[in-house]
Amino acid sequence: MGDRTTYSGSMYSDFSNKDSDLNVTGSTKNLAPLSPYLNFNPVYLPQSQPEFIFPEGASRQRGRYELAFSQIGVSCMAGATIGGINGFYNGLKSTTLAGHTGKLRRTQLLNYVMKQGAATANTLGVIAVMYSGFGTILSWMRGCDDELNTISAATATGLLYKSSAGLRKCAIGGGVGFTLAAAYCLWSSRDKLQDFRREFNPARKF
């Protein structure tokens, strides 16, 4: 026991709390008796490191192609949910007016829910496929992914989706796509817009 105590004292003698490079204020002072290596100066540690390891040359965010699968899936599920709720509401009105009760009413309600849910899911799914396809092609051709790709892809999607309904509805579809994409880009880039306004505001304080 005597030798062990002497060794312990000699081992910790070189790492005292008086050393400015090794001392840390706060709760880590209680860790000094446990091990000299737990009492260190965090200045020597890197402050910012990437949370994930990316292959060399790979992008640090998912591209349009990777996002396409989740976008299509979410669109289909959202369409099925919205269509199902709308179908249930219409089914209630129709069966009430027709005077259906019991099993007949439940069957009609189920038919309304399944029919309108599938139709809306198919519609939103097709739109998502068109948008993802245009976005992927534009990103590949331009070599970058920015707000211009989003607006162009949404406008082209609206034009293509309504292309068989005449020029007027085709233009309306493109306008709707452009408006939705522009609103999304403005919302997602609101921090950049605020920084831009502060930078060019003549009344800013120095």
Order of alpha helices (4+ residues) and beta strands (2+ residues): alpha-alpha-alpha-alpha-alpha-alpha
